[in-house]
Amino acid sequence: MTPFRQILGLALTSLALACGAPMRPYGHPEYELRRVPPLQSMGTVPFQQARLLIVGALEDLTVGPIGGAYDEQDYSMAPLEQIYWYHALGTKLVDSLHAALVSRGVRAAKDYLDLGAPLPYRDPAPPVEVLRGSINSFSFSRHAQGFDVLLGDVSLRLLEGRTGRELWHHRQALSFWLPWSRQDPFFVFADALAARLLADPAFRSALSGGA
């Protein structure tokens, strides 16, 4: 970047902050704190699982936050203090979602070799169902008041392992805040996602062999 462009960028940033306009890094979703609810724990009702669940590919469609400034005066807008971005988000959330589902009583395995091919599990493979999808957006922001905000939008499909037939599909958007802690934010997000999946009658029916 040339010195002129650096000076121009600093000047525009200073002007925006002086005018009271909060700026955010490109790729980071904008949100208002008053609209973000606290994290609410959800239990899981036991059910009979007919097939092994394979947590497969989660395609990362997110854009890492680039550039931007912080509005230190208006705490109602985000980002505020720090923004985290993980370069291997898809793999990280596969690990976290698998762990969250297992912790909630689901018989599940991971498949790091699942590249989204239509028919990855042929005979004589055991009866399995494959969970695939895409991460449309994901954000983890730390705020100076002592809490973190997580937001994400995920599209998921449940496929019959031998035929590739789609049994279930859904798009889930999550947003919540929680106090600062040593919890893995990716697992916290994945556990909230797992709870909502297992609360969906259509998902439970498909996993139980009813679809």
C-alpha positions as CSV (number, residue, x, y, z in Angstrom):
1,M,0.0,0.0,0.0
2,T,1.4,3.4,-1.0
3,P,2.0,6.1,1.7
4,F,-0.8,8.2,0.0
5,R,-3.3,5.4,0.4
6,Q,-2.3,4.8,4.0
7,I,-2.7,8.5,4.8
8,L,-6.1,8.6,3.0
9,G,-7.3,5.5,4.9
10,L,-6.3,6.9,8.2
11,A,-8.0,10.2,7.4
12,L,-11.3,8.5,6.4
13,T,-11.2,6.4,9.5
14,S,-10.6,9.4,11.7
15,L,-13.4,11.3,10.0
16,A,-15.8,8.4,10.4
17,L,-15.1,8.1,14.1
18,A,-15.3,11.8,14.6
19,C,-18.7,11.8,13.0
20,G,-19.8,9.0,15.3
21,A,-20.2,6.4,12.6
22,P,-19.1,2.9,13.9
23,M,-17.1,0.9,11.5
24,R,-16.7,-2.8,11.4
25,P,-14.3,-5.2,9.6
26,Y,-15.4,-6.4,6.2
27,G,-16.9,-9.9,6.5
28,H,-18.0,-9.4,10.1
29,P,-21.8,-9.4,10.6
30,E,-23.3,-6.2,12.1
31,Y,-25.6,-6.6,15.1
32,E,-27.1,-4.7,17.9
33,L,-26.4,-6.0,21.4
34,R,-29.9,-5.3,22.6
35,R,-31.2,-7.8,20.0
36,V,-28.8,-10.6,21.0
37,P,-30.3,-12.9,23.7
38,P,-28.3,-14.6,26.4
39,L,-27.3,-18.3,25.9
40,Q,-30.1,-20.6,27.0
41,S,-29.3,-24.2,27.8
42,M,-31.5,-26.8,26.2
43,G,-31.8,-30.4,27.3
44,T,-32.2,-33.4,24.9
45,V,-35.1,-35.9,25.1
46,P,-33.8,-39.5,24.6
47,F,-34.8,-41.2,21.4
48,Q,-34.1,-44.5,19.5
49,Q,-31.4,-44.0,16.8
50,A,-31.6,-46.5,13.9
51,R,-28.5,-45.5,12.0
52,L,-25.0,-44.3,12.8
53,L,-24.6,-40.6,12.2
54,I,-21.5,-39.5,10.2
55,V,-20.6,-35.8,10.6
56,G,-19.1,-35.1,7.2
57,A,-18.1,-32.0,5.3
58,L,-19.0,-28.5,6.5
59,E,-18.0,-26.1,3.7
60,D,-16.8,-22.8,5.0
61,L,-18.4,-19.9,3.1
62,T,-17.5,-17.2,5.6
63,V,-15.3,-14.2,5.0
64,G,-12.6,-13.5,7.6
65,P,-12.9,-10.0,9.1
66,I,-10.5,-7.6,7.3
67,G,-9.7,-4.1,8.3
68,G,-12.2,-1.8,10.0
69,A,-12.2,0.3,13.1
70,Y,-13.9,0.2,16.5
71,D,-16.4,2.5,18.0
72,E,-15.4,2.9,21.6
73,Q,-18.2,5.2,22.5
74,D,-21.3,3.3,21.4
75,Y,-21.4,-0.1,23.0
76,S,-24.7,-1.0,21.3
77,M,-22.9,-1.8,18.1
78,A,-20.4,-4.5,17.3
79,P,-17.5,-5.2,17.0
80,L,-16.1,-3.6,20.1
81,E,-12.9,-5.1,21.5
82,Q,-11.7,-8.2,19.8
83,I,-12.8,-10.3,16.9
84,Y,-11.6,-13.9,16.4
85,W,-11.4,-15.8,13.1
86,Y,-10.3,-19.4,12.7
87,H,-8.6,-20.3,9.4
88,A,-9.9,-24.0,9.6
89,L,-13.4,-23.2,10.7
90,G,-15.1,-26.0,8.9
91,T,-12.9,-28.7,10.5
92,K,-13.1,-27.0,13.9
93,L,-16.9,-27.0,13.8
94,V,-17.0,-30.6,12.5
95,D,-15.0,-31.6,15.6
96,S,-17.1,-29.5,17.9
97,L,-20.5,-30.6,16.5
98,H,-19.5,-34.2,16.7
99,A,-18.4,-33.8,20.3
100,A,-21.6,-32.0,21.1
101,L,-23.9,-34.6,19.5
102,V,-22.0,-37.4,21.3
103,S,-22.3,-35.6,24.6
104,R,-26.1,-35.5,24.0
105,G,-26.4,-39.2,23.5
106,V,-26.1,-39.5,19.7
107,R,-24.1,-42.4,18.1
108,A,-21.9,-40.4,15.8
109,A,-18.6,-40.5,14.0
110,K,-16.5,-38.0,12.0
111,D,-15.3,-38.5,8.4
112,Y,-12.4,-36.2,7.5
113,L,-12.3,-37.7,4.0
114,D,-15.9,-36.7,3.2
115,L,-15.5,-34.2,0.4
116,G,-19.2,-34.0,-0.4
117,A,-19.3,-36.7,-3.0
118,P,-22.9,-37.9,-3.7
119,L,-22.3,-41.6,-2.7
120,P,-19.5,-41.9,-0.2
121,Y,-20.8,-45.0,1.6
122,R,-21.6,-48.0,-0.6
123,D,-22.4,-51.6,0.3
124,P,-21.3,-53.4,2.3
125,A,-21.1,-50.3,4.6
126,P,-23.3,-50.4,7.7
127,P,-26.5,-48.3,7.7
128,V,-25.3,-44.7,8.2
129,E,-26.7,-41.2,7.6
130,V,-24.4,-38.3,6.6
131,L,-24.7,-34.8,8.0
132,R,-23.3,-32.2,5.6
133,G,-23.7,-28.5,5.1
134,S,-22.2,-25.1,4.8
135,I,-21.2,-22.4,7.3
136,N,-22.7,-19.3,5.8
137,S,-21.5,-16.9,8.5
138,F,-19.8,-17.1,11.9
139,S,-18.5,-14.5,14.3
140,F,-17.0,-14.6,17.8
141,S,-16.6,-11.1,19.4
142,R,-15.3,-10.2,22.8
143,H,-16.7,-7.2,24.5
144,A,-15.1,-5.0,27.1
145,Q,-18.1,-5.3,29.5
146,G,-17.2,-9.0,30.2
147,F,-19.1,-11.0,27.8
148,D,-18.7,-12.7,24.4
149,V,-21.1,-12.7,21.5
150,L,-21.4,-15.6,19.0
151,L,-23.4,-15.5,15.8
152,G,-23.6,-18.1,13.1
153,D,-25.7,-19.2,10.1
154,V,-25.4,-22.8,9.0
155,S,-27.2,-24.8,6.3
156,L,-27.4,-28.6,6.9
157,R,-28.5,-31.7,5.1
158,L,-29.0,-35.2,6.3
159,L,-28.4,-37.8,3.6
160,E,-29.0,-41.6,3.5
161,G,-25.5,-43.0,3.3
162,R,-26.0,-45.7,0.6
163,T,-28.2,-43.8,-1.8
164,G,-27.4,-40.1,-1.2
165,R,-31.1,-39.5,-0.8
166,E,-31.8,-36.3,1.2
167,L,-33.8,-37.1,4.3
168,W,-33.8,-33.7,5.9
169,H,-32.5,-30.2,5.3
170,H,-32.6,-27.0,7.4
171,R,-31.0,-23.6,7.8
172,Q,-30.3,-22.5,11.3
173,A,-29.2,-19.1,12.5
174,L,-28.0,-18.7,16.0
175,S,-27.0,-15.6,18.1
176,F,-26.4,-15.3,21.8
177,W,-24.1,-13.8,24.4
178,L,-22.4,-15.4,27.4
179,P,-20.1,-14.2,30.2
180,W,-16.4,-14.5,29.7
181,S,-15.2,-18.0,30.5
182,R,-12.7,-20.6,29.5
183,Q,-15.2,-22.5,27.4
184,D,-14.3,-23.3,23.8
185,P,-16.5,-20.9,21.9
186,F,-16.7,-23.3,19.0
187,F,-18.0,-26.0,21.2
188,V,-20.5,-23.6,22.9
189,F,-21.9,-22.7,19.4
190,A,-21.9,-26.3,18.2
191,D,-23.6,-27.5,21.4
192,A,-26.4,-24.9,20.9
193,L,-26.7,-26.1,17.3
194,A,-26.8,-29.7,18.4
195,A,-29.6,-28.9,20.9
196,R,-31.7,-27.3,18.2
197,L,-31.1,-30.2,15.8
198,L,-32.2,-32.7,18.4
199,A,-35.3,-30.6,19.2
200,D,-36.4,-30.7,15.6
201,P,-39.0,-33.5,15.2
202,A,-38.1,-34.0,11.5
203,F,-34.4,-34.4,12.2
204,R,-35.2,-36.9,15.0
205,S,-37.5,-38.8,12.8
206,A,-34.9,-39.0,10.0
207,L,-32.2,-40.2,12.4
208,S,-34.6,-42.7,13.9
209,G,-35.2,-44.3,10.5
210,G,-38.6,-42.8,10.0
211,A,-37.8,-40.7,6.9
